[in-house]
Amino acid sequence: MAIFRSLVGQTAGPWRRSWTETDTALYALAIGAGQEELAWSTGREALPTFGIVLAQFGAFDERLGDYDPALLLHGEQEIVVHQPLPASGSVSVLRTVTDVFDKGSGALVASRWDASDDAGKPLLSTSSSVFVRGEGGFGGERGPSLAWEPPARAPDVMLRFTTSANQALLYRLTGDHNPLHVDPEFAARGGFDRPILHGLCTYGITCRLLIREFCEASRVRRVFGRFSSPVVPGAELVVSAWRTGPGEVAFRTADADGSVVLDRGLFTYS
Ligand SMILES: CCCCCCC[C@@H](O)CC(=O)SCCNC(=O)CCNC(=O)[C@H](O)C(C)(C)COP(=O)(O)OP(=O)(O)OC[C@H]1O[C@@H](n2cnc3c(N)ncnc32)[C@H](O)[C@@H]1OP(=O)(O)O
């Protein structure tokens, strides 16, 4: 596990990434936007979570150590928006590996990405962790363990979206080509009966539904969630949301069987 531990503090970049309204539209379509959301599905307006794709995919070698990539799962994801994302443009991105924790059943590797616009002004920051199953037990620090419960009352709203059987095939075109989401043999090596959906697709769908319910896309400030169980393409997603303060919503996304798939959710807006 020396390889994992030596990563902490390592930076990569800056690198420059450009995008067009076609990329913006493709992302929106891949997270289920359609006729009722034409500004997003035609690429006139960017959804804030597209910023995660721009910051995190396409530039850096994601190999973090000597492990079987089929055992890597997305653990947690956060985005903090400093200015609304334009429908087309370019950014400069810097990545820093922030933590490596020994969670017993796996190693948790966390990174942060900071994206700035062409004038050097911060545009967005994202934090993401990957959970590499079977790579724990190397004697590292366990890291913080935070309890979380949703408010003890019925949700203020419940929002639904049924993913398609081809959802992962479409979502991979936004930049995450991990075979776990499309290749049955690779997925079997990871212990799954069939390919599972990208965590960021579930996250993007959830955020799109929350935006439709609570605010314009340009007002989103922060979204956090933990991937707590896998989603199979074709599953219905049910988002339970609680208003917890001005511009603050707690949420949790489950599948139709009630398994929580995205937990500890926080969505804030101005
Ligand atoms: C560019 C970089 C971006 C990243 C892209 C990644 C590439 C993508 O293509 C990959 C994906 O999209 S994978 C799909 C999305 N992710 C998932 O489906 C994971 C679902 N989660 C699980 O299966 C389990 O929670 C599992 C397996 C993660 C953990 O389950 P268990 O082993 O049973 O662990 P558990 O006993 O519950 O807890 C042990 C300690 O780990 C902490 N923990 C649990 N789940 C976590 C999670 N999801 N993220 C972070 N920490 C997590 C627990 O809190 C516990 O620690 P502690 O006791 O200190 O609190």
The ligand as a Gaussian input file, in Angstrom:
#p B3LYP/6-31G(d) Opt

LIG

0 1
 C      -11.862000      10.782000     -11.591000
 C      -12.196000      10.222000     -10.229000
 C      -13.635000      10.086000      -9.949000
 C      -14.031000       8.742000      -9.519000
 C      -14.596000       7.894000     -10.658000
 C      -14.663000       6.463000     -10.276000
 C      -14.850000       5.598000     -11.528000
 C      -16.289000       5.236000     -11.765000
 O      -16.415000       4.782000     -13.119000
 C      -16.676000       4.141000     -10.788000
 C      -18.105000       4.156000     -10.429000
 O      -18.888000       4.998000     -10.850000
 S      -18.613000       2.914000      -9.341000
 C      -20.363000       3.207000      -9.159000
 C      -20.710000       4.125000      -8.015000
 N      -20.262000       3.655000      -6.701000
 C      -20.876000       2.624000      -6.075000
 O      -21.771000       1.982000      -6.598000
 C      -20.378000       2.288000      -4.687000
 C      -21.524000       1.871000      -3.809000
 N      -21.021000       1.626000      -2.436000
 C      -20.693000       0.416000      -1.984000
 O      -20.829000      -0.582000      -2.699000
 C      -20.163000       0.303000      -0.565000
 O      -20.541000       1.459000       0.147000
 C      -18.604000       0.190000      -0.499000
 C      -18.137000      -1.082000      -1.228000
 C      -17.939000       1.414000      -1.137000
 C      -18.169000       0.119000       0.952000
 O      -18.852000      -0.934000       1.567000
 P      -18.192000      -1.799000       2.744000
 O      -16.892000      -2.366000       2.309000
 O      -19.249000      -2.737000       3.237000
 O      -17.834000      -0.706000       3.796000
 P      -18.570000      -0.389000       5.170000
 O      -18.365000      -1.542000       6.097000
 O      -19.959000       0.088000       4.906000
 O      -17.725000       0.859000       5.691000
 C      -16.326000       0.715000       5.949000
 C      -15.770000       2.096000       6.118000
 O      -15.769000       2.781000       4.853000
 C      -16.595000       3.956000       4.913000
 N      -17.364000       3.993000       3.677000
 C      -18.335000       3.127000       3.306000
 N      -18.812000       3.463000       2.099000
 C      -18.146000       4.564000       1.721000
 C      -18.222000       5.382000       0.576000
 N      -19.095000       5.150000      -0.406000
 N      -17.387000       6.439000       0.489000
 C      -16.523000       6.729000       1.492000
 N      -16.410000       5.969000       2.610000
 C      -17.216000       4.904000       2.709000
 C      -17.478000       3.774000       6.134000
 O      -17.874000       5.031000       6.668000
 C      -16.563000       2.986000       7.042000
 O      -15.614000       3.854000       7.590000
 P      -15.754000       4.336000       9.132000
 O      -16.032000       3.109000       9.935000
 O      -14.448000       4.998000       9.415000
 O      -16.919000       5.299000       9.128000

